[in-house]
Amino acid sequence: SAALSASSVTSVALAAAMPDGYGRSRVGTATCDICVEGFYFEPSTDGCENCNTLTGIDCADGTTIASMTIKPGHWRASELTKTTYACQIRDGGRWTPCLGSHDTSQGRRLAGNEQGVLCADGYGGPLCEVCVEDQYYFAERDAKCYKCGVAWRTLGWVLTG
């Protein structure tokens, strides 16, 4: 049988001593302080909490509240909260203005609101239900932004004029 090195024995002993949800420690620390996949670090308890209790969120290895992955079809107000809200999903589940934080190659961030790419291009605000372009409105029927017609612009001028 192969001899165990001192570092592998220490790693096995440390892993056995870690509380549930912890996976490893940062260099120079004497405690386990990094949560494993499926858990997130909760500052109020100073521990790892199960991610399965949260809706619309995935937790990778080392997740904190700020780094939680928001699932498509969900939205959260900021990186300071673990509360998500379900967005409108239309077209047989193929369309939602809420991209989640999986795909950072597209989408829009609004400063001071979403702290990551959560909304499709052209959408922003709460639940990604605000059209960010002038002269566009959000249609509940299919959760999409549409350009206002001449009649709507005229009506708006009459009402505000």
HUWOUR-V476035 format. One record per helix or strand of 2 or more residues. SS is the DSSP state (H for helix, E for strand). FROM is the first residue (numbers start at 0). LEN is the number of residues. If there is no record, write none. Layout:
ss: <SS & SS>
from: <FROM & FROM>
len: <LEN & LEN>
//
This chain:
ss: <H & E & E & E & E & H & E & E & E & E & E & H & E & E & E & H>
from: <5 & 21 & 33 & 38 & 46 & 50 & 56 & 68 & 73 & 84 & 122 & 125 & 129 & 135 & 143 & 149>
len: <12 & 3 & 2 & 4 & 4 & 3 & 2 & 2 & 2 & 2 & 2 & 3 & 2 & 4 & 4 & 11>
//
